């Protein structure tokens, strides 16, 4: 049996659909698995050892966004109520689609012993190797005994460079993992720089299923009958909202959006014609499927736009010079599929970008080859496992 060490429980639409695609890939291959449940329990000394983690720039930025969201709940009783509706929607989805669960391993010692249940442990993909999470020794499979096969599926560091003070520990955990594949080109280069190993760059698991296959997993359901732009923004850039408003007016479209996802953004209360909260990943996917146009700063928002052959524009969520930028995943996606023209650029007319026909035949040809490469990787790493 395979132990799955993935983030299936975090309330993020793309991340949860990525986790779903991973388990569906294993089921398609007839592989037995269970999702590893780990409950942290730190001793006082372990807590002290976690202190340096609090100064990691990526973690600090993530915590800032979380604090803004908590403050938004405090300031707005309306948002607090609506956010609870959204969390309940996610919870229903988790209980429906993620049912093969391990016992709850309470504490690191129990987790390490529990790993002996498995013939292999798999980790991946969505930024689970971020420097912010290194000290937890969970997603990097440090808890797995050396005798058990360790596999990464499209893993991601989420950053351009590993901090100098983490390079030794990162090199150590990478060398313990027998099979490594990365999601970003930059991630593969980091592995090469730290270990000398040449590793595969493969597709995000969401790409493993095409439009029809996703329809078999999550049935189509249309709820909005007039043309609309789906504005799926995780970042707080107000200029992007203004650009979308202008485009919607010119195109005669409504705006459908999801407010306050990663943080509370007060001005978003006035953005969008329809902004539902009772939205689980299935409803999210259907809102995207039936949009006429999509504007997003999300990696998985872009991935799902491509799978569903949508007219879309991708915005940079982070400044490229930012020390916590996570744009490398968008860079790889655009470079590997040749969709650089679909990135927002202030020097271009967004209307022209949105209405321009996209050569999906050419993109699908590239995806076919990349899927074939990913499946060859899976054939190799899962050989002999039932």
PAMI-480184 format. One line per 8 residues: number of its first residue (from 1); their letters; for each residue y, x, z of C-alpha. Coordinates in pm, 1 decimal. Layout:
REM PAMI-480184
NUM) a) Y:X:Z | ...
END
This chain:
REM PAMI-480184
1) xxxxxxxx) 0.0:0.0:0.0 | 357.6:108.4:-77.5 | 632.7:106.2:182.3 | 969.3:11.0:33.9 | 1268.8:174.7:195.6 | 1550.8:-13.3:19.3 | 1860.5:-207.2:120.7 | 1745.6:-563.6:56.2
9) xxxxxxxx) 1932.1:-717.4:350.8 | 2296.6:-618.6:292.0 | 2522.2:-904.4:180.2 | 2616.0:-761.5:-157.7 | 2536.0:-944.1:-481.0 | 2455.4:-645.3:-699.3 | 2267.8:-462.4:-426.8 | 2049.5:-760.5:-344.7
17) xxxxxxxx) 1966.1:-824.8:-711.0 | 1886.7:-454.6:-747.8 | 1645.4:-481.5:-453.3 | 1490.2:-792.5:-609.5 | 1438.3:-614.7:-941.5 | 1265.7:-327.9:-758.6 | 1010.6:-554.1:-590.8 | 958.9:-750.4:-912.9
25) xxxxxxxx) 887.6:-423.8:-1093.7 | 616.4:-340.6:-838.8 | 471.4:-691.1:-860.7 | 465.5:-667.2:-1241.3 | 259.9:-349.8:-1203.9 | 21.0:-518.1:-960.3 | 118.6:-283.0:-676.8 | 86.3:-394.8:-316.0
33) xxxxxxxx) 398.1:-328.8:-108.2 | 598.1:-430.3:193.7 | 965.5:-389.5:278.7 | 1009.4:-155.4:573.3 | 1192.6:-310.0:868.3 | 1358.0:-51.9:1091.8 | 1551.8:-125.5:1408.1 | 1748.7:176.2:1525.0
41) xxxxxxxx) 1725.4:271.8:1888.9 | 1911.9:590.2:1973.1 | 1889.3:788.9:2294.8 | 2214.6:920.6:2440.9 | 2152.4:1260.2:2278.3 | 2082.9:1096.0:1941.5 | 2409.6:903.0:1971.8 | 2597.1:1225.8:2043.1
49) xxxxxxxx) 2441.7:1382.4:1731.5 | 2576.6:1090.8:1525.6 | 2939.3:1170.5:1615.5 | 3005.8:1409.6:1320.0 | 2903.8:1127.9:1085.6 | 3208.0:929.0:1200.3 | 3436.9:1182.7:1030.7 | 3276.1:1148.4:686.3
57) xxxxxxxx) 3544.6:1034.6:439.0 | 3314.7:789.4:258.0 | 3207.9:628.2:585.2 | 3567.8:615.3:707.2 | 3674.5:430.2:392.1 | 3381.8:185.1:420.1 | 3466.3:124.6:786.3 | 3831.7:62.0:698.6
65) xxxxxxxx) 3727.4:-211.0:456.0 | 3495.3:-365.5:714.0 | 3772.2:-362.7:975.9 | 4008.5:-535.6:733.5 | 3745.4:-803.3:679.8 | 3691.6:-855.1:1053.4 | 4067.9:-869.6:1103.3 | 4086.1:-1130.4:827.6
73) xxxxxxxx) 3834.3:-1346.4:1013.9 | 4047.9:-1311.9:1325.6 | 4371.2:-1397.1:1145.3 | 4234.9:-1682.8:933.5 | 4004.2:-1943.8:1082.9 | 3963.4:-2083.6:730.7 | 3828.7:-1753.3:601.6 | 3607.2:-1710.7:908.8
81) xxxxxxxx) 3447.1:-2048.4:834.3 | 3412.9:-1976.4:462.1 | 3265.8:-1630.8:522.5 | 3000.7:-1784.4:744.9 | 2909.5:-2020.7:460.0 | 2864.6:-1718.8:231.3 | 2651.2:-1532.7:486.9 | 2423.1:-1835.5:524.1
89) xxxxxxxx) 2381.3:-1846.7:144.8 | 2273.9:-1481.4:144.8 | 2034.7:-1548.7:431.9 | 1865.8:-1833.0:241.1 | 1822.7:-1605.6:-59.9 | 1669.0:-1327.9:153.6 | 1420.5:-1565.5:311.0 | 1323.7:-1700.6:-30.9
97) xxxxxxxx) 1284.9:-1378.1:-229.2 | 1200.5:-1107.9:26.9 | 891.5:-1222.8:209.8 | 660.8:-919.6:215.8 | 789.4:-751.5:529.6 | 649.0:-478.5:750.1 | 630.9:-510.4:1127.7 | 965.1:-422.3:1288.2
105) xxxxxxxx) 961.1:-53.2:1377.7 | 1182.6:-14.4:1684.1 | 1313.5:338.0:1710.6 | 1257.7:647.4:1500.3 | 929.7:746.1:1664.3 | 776.3:406.3:1583.9 | 911.7:431.6:1228.0 | 749.3:773.7:1179.6
113) xxxxxxxx) 415.2:649.1:1309.6 | 443.4:333.4:1100.1 | 475.7:538.4:782.1 | 104.6:618.0:812.5 | 34.9:261.3:696.8 | 128.6:360.8:341.7 | -17.2:564.1:59.0 | 338.5:611.8:-70.2
121) xxxxxxxx) 693.4:536.1:41.4 | 961.7:450.1:-215.0 | 1338.7:468.5:-175.7 | 1626.4:377.4:-408.6 | 1867.6:298.1:-556.7 | 2220.0:178.7:-474.9 | 2407.6:471.3:-309.6 | 2140.2:501.9:-42.1
129) xxxxxxxx) 2180.0:880.0:-43.6 | 2550.4:861.2:34.1 | 2662.1:1150.4:257.5 | 2770.3:885.1:508.6 | 2408.2:792.2:578.9 | 2251.1:1137.2:594.1 | 2218.7:1160.8:976.8 | 2011.9:839.0:997.5
137) xxxxxxxx) 1718.1:1009.4:819.1 | 1595.1:675.5:685.0 | 1666.2:634.6:314.8 | 1608.4:1007.1:259.2 | 1247.6:955.4:380.7 | 1265.7:1224.5:648.8 | 1050.8:999.2:871.0 | 761.0:1006.3:622.3
145) xxxxxxxx) 483.4:1262.7:698.8 | 436.9:1542.2:446.5 | 87.4:1410.9:362.1 | 223.3:1082.3:221.5 | 367.6:1056.2:-129.1 | 745.6:1015.9:-137.0 | 917.7:865.1:-439.5 | 1280.0:796.6:-531.7
153) xxxxxxxx) 1370.0:534.4:-791.1 | 1711.1:581.1:-953.8 | 1857.3:719.8:-633.4 | 2231.8:761.9:-596.8 | 2455.9:985.6:-387.7 | 2751.7:767.0:-478.4 | 2985.2:1069.4:-478.5 | 3072.0:1357.3:-710.8
161) xxxxxxxx) 2993.6:1630.1:-458.5 | 2800.5:1675.8:-136.4 | 3022.8:1797.1:151.9 | 2970.2:2168.3:217.8 | 2847.5:2105.2:572.0 | 2569.6:1872.3:446.7 | 2432.8:2080.4:161.2 | 2160.8:2252.9:365.8
169) xxxxxxxx) 2024.9:1928.7:510.6 | 2050.1:1753.2:174.1 | 1858.2:2036.3:8.1 | 1593.3:2011.0:279.4 | 1524.1:1639.6:236.3 | 1529.5:1667.0:-144.2 | 1264.4:1938.4:-133.8 | 1037.5:1714.0:75.4
177) xxxxxxxx) 1034.5:1437.5:-186.4 | 767.4:1493.8:-450.0 | 910.3:1258.8:-713.4 | 1285.7:1225.6:-765.5 | 1478.2:1023.6:-1021.4 | 1851.6:965.5:-1009.6 | 2069.2:683.6:-1139.2 | 2372.7:894.9:-1225.4
185) xxxxxxxx) 2395.1:1202.6:-1444.6 | 2606.0:1365.4:-1176.1 | 2335.3:1291.2:-918.9 | 2075.6:1475.2:-1125.8 | 2313.4:1771.5:-1153.4 | 2360.2:1775.5:-775.4 | 1983.0:1791.4:-726.2 | 1966.8:2077.8:-976.1
193) xxxxxxxx) 2250.5:2262.9:-803.5 | 2095.3:2229.5:-457.4 | 1724.9:2275.4:-533.8 | 1689.5:2417.8:-883.7 | 1478.4:2114.1:-976.9 | 1534.6:1930.4:-1303.7 | 1495.9:1557.3:-1236.7 | 1508.0:1242.8:-1448.3
201) xxxxxxxx) 1814.8:1021.2:-1478.1 | 1680.8:668.5:-1517.9 | 1817.4:316.7:-1541.2 | 1922.9:111.6:-1242.0 | 1630.1:-122.8:-1161.5 | 1837.1:-428.4:-1261.8 | 1808.9:-307.6:-1622.4 | 1427.9:-318.0:-1609.1
209) xxxxxxxx) 1436.5:-688.4:-1696.1 | 1611.6:-836.2:-1998.6 | 1808.4:-1160.5:-2015.8 | 1500.2:-1380.9:-2063.7 | 1300.3:-1203.3:-1794.5 | 1584.7:-1252.0:-1547.6 | 1589.6:-1619.9:-1644.7 | 1222.6:-1635.5:-1547.7
217) xxxxxxxx) 1304.1:-1478.3:-1210.6 | 1621.0:-1683.5:-1146.7 | 1640.1:-2000.0:-1363.7 | 1957.5:-2081.9:-1554.9 | 2191.1:-2336.4:-1395.7 | 2530.6:-2418.8:-1545.4 | 2791.6:-2578.0:-1319.3 | 3127.8:-2520.6:-1493.1
225) xxxxxxxx) 3179.3:-2686.6:-1831.3 | 3517.2:-2540.3:-1933.0 | 3574.6:-2182.1:-2051.6 | 3651.5:-1935.7:-1774.8 | 3698.1:-1570.9:-1692.5 | 3477.3:-1455.4:-1408.1 | 3695.1:-1212.0:-1210.3 | 3448.9:-1023.9:-990.8
233) xxxxxxxx) 3649.3:-767.9:-795.7 | 3535.0:-573.3:-491.7 | 3850.0:-360.9:-469.6 | 4198.9:-470.9:-369.5 | 4406.1:-367.1:-673.8 | 4663.6:-644.6:-720.6 | 4759.6:-520.1:-1068.8 | 4411.2:-605.2:-1190.9
241) xxxxxxxx) 4456.2:-963.3:-1071.8 | 4787.6:-987.5:-1257.5 | 4627.8:-858.2:-1577.3 | 4350.3:-1118.5:-1550.9 | 4602.0:-1398.4:-1491.1 | 4794.7:-1302.6:-1803.7 | 4474.7:-1282.1:-2009.0 | 4351.2:-1619.9:-1883.5
249) xxxxxxxx) 4680.4:-1781.5:-1978.7 | 4668.3:-1635.1:-2330.5 | 4301.2:-1725.8:-2379.0 | 4331.4:-2076.5:-2235.7 | 4069.3:-2006.5:-1968.2 | 4035.6:-2086.5:-1602.1 | 3965.8:-1807.2:-1353.7 | 3656.6:-1816.8:-1135.1
257) xxxxxxxx) 3649.4:-1558.6:-859.1 | 3481.7:-1467.7:-530.8 | 3732.5:-1383.2:-261.4 | 3721.2:-1132.1:23.9 | 3390.3:-967.8:-59.1 | 3417.0:-615.8:81.1 | 3745.4:-671.5:262.2 | 3995.7:-944.0:339.1
265) xxxxxxxx) 4276.2:-949.7:80.4 | 4542.6:-1198.3:183.5 | 4698.7:-1230.5:-162.2 | 4361.3:-1336.1:-306.9 | 4408.5:-1674.0:-138.3 | 4632.4:-1750.7:-437.5 | 4411.8:-1589.9:-702.5 | 4167.3:-1794.7:-909.1
273) xxxxxxxx) 4127.6:-2160.3:-1005.6 | 3782.7:-2189.2:-849.4 | 3663.2:-1966.6:-566.4 | 3341.1:-2097.5:-407.9 | 3187.7:-1945.0:-93.5 | 2846.5:-2109.9:-89.1 | 2726.2:-1851.5:-339.5 | 2397.8:-1664.1:-305.2
281) xxxxxxxx) 2290.2:-1397.9:-558.8 | 2120.6:-1664.2:-774.2 | 2434.7:-1875.0:-803.9 | 2639.9:-1558.2:-853.7 | 2419.2:-1461.5:-1147.7 | 2459.0:-1806.2:-1303.0 | 2837.1:-1798.2:-1266.5 | 2829.9:-1468.3:-1455.0
289) xxxxxxxx) 2582.8:-1593.4:-1716.7 | 2801.6:-1884.4:-1825.8 | 3140.8:-1708.9:-1813.4 | 3319.1:-1669.8:-2145.2 | 3467.9:-1338.3:-2032.1 | 3409.5:-1107.4:-1736.3 | 3654.5:-874.4:-1563.3 | 3501.4:-660.2:-1291.3
297) xxxxxxxx) 3528.9:-337.6:-1095.2 | 3163.4:-363.9:-993.8 | 2883.6:-144.5:-1127.5 | 2627.5:-424.1:-1112.5 | 2883.3:-672.2:-1243.9 | 2899.1:-447.2:-1550.8 | 2520.5:-407.8:-1570.4 | 2462.9:-783.7:-1559.9
305) xxxxxxxx) 2737.6:-840.6:-1817.5 | 2552.7:-606.4:-2052.9 | 2213.4:-765.8:-1990.6 | 2359.3:-1109.2:-2066.3 | 2554.1:-986.3:-2373.7 | 2892.6:-1091.3:-2236.6 | 3247.8:-1005.0:-2339.5 | 3362.9:-786.6:-2051.4
313) xxxxxxxx) 3608.3:-526.2:-1928.9 | 3527.2:-287.4:-1643.1 | 3804.8:-165.8:-1415.3 | 3790.9:148.8:-1202.8 | 3763.3:48.8:-840.1 | 3861.1:396.5:-719.8 | 4113.0:653.3:-831.0 | 3919.1:934.0:-999.9
321) xxxxxxxx) 4085.0:1189.9:-774.4 | 3989.9:1002.7:-458.7 | 3760.0:1195.1:-223.8 | 3555.4:877.0:-171.1 | 3545.2:774.4:-537.1 | 3220.9:612.7:-652.2 | 3318.0:593.7:-1018.5 | 3040.9:832.1:-1129.8
329) xxxxxxxx) 2795.7:542.3:-1164.8 | 3034.7:370.2:-1408.8 | 3085.6:700.1:-1590.8 | 2710.3:741.8:-1644.0 | 2667.9:381.1:-1754.9 | 2945.6:405.7:-2012.3 | 2839.6:748.8:-2139.5 | 2470.3:660.6:-2174.8
337) xxxxxxxx) 2530.8:325.3:-2345.4 | 2842.9:413.3:-2543.7 | 3064.5:144.8:-2391.5 | 3371.4:351.3:-2303.4 | 3585.9:105.5:-2501.8 | 3508.5:-160.1:-2243.3 | 3680.7:25.8:-1961.1 | 4022.9:-101.3:-1870.6
345) xxxxxxxx) 4303.2:120.0:-1988.5 | 4669.9:41.6:-1929.6 | 4750.6:178.9:-2274.9 | 4528.4:-84.1:-2437.5 | 4571.9:-457.6:-2477.3 | 4317.5:-624.9:-2249.7 | 4310.4:-931.2:-2474.8 | 4186.3:-715.2:-2760.6
353) xxxxxxxx) 3928.1:-557.6:-2530.3 | 3798.9:-895.5:-2411.3 | 3769.8:-1064.3:-2749.4 | 3639.9:-764.0:-2940.7 | 3280.8:-806.6:-3051.9 | 3037.0:-570.2:-2882.8 | 2751.2:-426.4:-3086.7 | 2473.0:-533.8:-2853.5
361) xxxxxxxx) 2207.0:-447.6:-3111.0 | 2303.4:-83.2:-3074.8 | 2322.5:-109.9:-2694.3 | 1984.5:-282.6:-2676.5 | 1831.3:-5.7:-2885.6 | 1956.6:249.8:-2635.1 | 1834.2:38.3:-2344.4 | 1491.4:10.5:-2505.5
369) xxxxxxxx) 1458.7:389.2:-2514.4 | 1592.0:426.0:-2160.3 | 1352.0:158.8:-2030.7 | 1064.7:336.5:-2200.4 | 1168.1:656.8:-2025.3 | 1189.1:478.0:-1688.0 | 846.2:318.5:-1732.9 | 695.1:657.6:-1819.5
377) xxxxxxxx) 837.7:787.1:-1492.7 | 684.8:493.4:-1303.9 | 346.9:546.2:-1475.5 | 349.6:900.5:-1345.1 | 469.1:846.3:-987.7 | 246.2:544.7:-918.9 | -66.9:693.9:-1073.6 | -363.8:645.6:-842.3
385) xx) -183.2:397.5:-613.5 | -318.0:44.3:-594.7
END
